[in-house]
Every structure is written in C-alpha cells, then in structure tokens.
C-alpha cells in the first residue's frame, strides 16, 4: 500500500512539474517575437474593434431610423459617429492591412538556420 501511495505521489509530482505555470502561456504569447503569432494578435485585436465599431454603427443607424431623437442625444450621436469612424479606420482597417502580410510572410532577415524548413 505504501509503495502504491508513493508511486501515486511521485506521478502527481511529475505531472505538476510538467504542467506549465499559471499565466506562463499568456506571458509567452504576449512577449513573442514570432511573426505568425504577432499577425494573429493583430487579427484578433482588429476583430474586437470591428465588433465595437459595429455596435456604434448600429446605434447611429437606430438613431437615423426615424426623425427626431430616439436613443441618443445630439451630442451623443456626434460622439458615436466620430468614434465609429476613428475605430473603423485606425483600429480595424490599419491593423488588418498589416496583419495579413505579417502573419503570412516568411522572415527573410533571420539566418538560414533559424528559418523553418519548407
């Protein structure tokens, strides 16, 4: 019984040793220099801002559906319209245009031994 318990404890310790530390994957992802991961982060971030800009566009369209003020005041409408434009141009279109080449291009500046084969 003691031998089996010792083996179970040893295997548990081995499992804990092999398991990555909490937060290590997030830190590795954020501090990466791999161009494919950076391109993926660009795409995810631009998609999040696309959703935020889309919500603002829905608010603007809902306000314009009928004459008068329904949802937003005049000042809020102007803010939503301006913020929507800024988000879609600067936070969605710009990162999307640089994410595709970043994610798909091979790294040409690295020595031949660092590049992936293929």
Secondary structure, DSSP 8 states (H G I E B T S, - for coil): -HHHHHHHHHHHHHHHHHS--TTHHHHHHHT---HHHHHHHHHHHHHHHHHHHHHHHHHHHHHHSSSS-SSS-HHHHHHHHHHHHHIIIIIIIHHHHHHHHHHHS--SSS-TTTS---
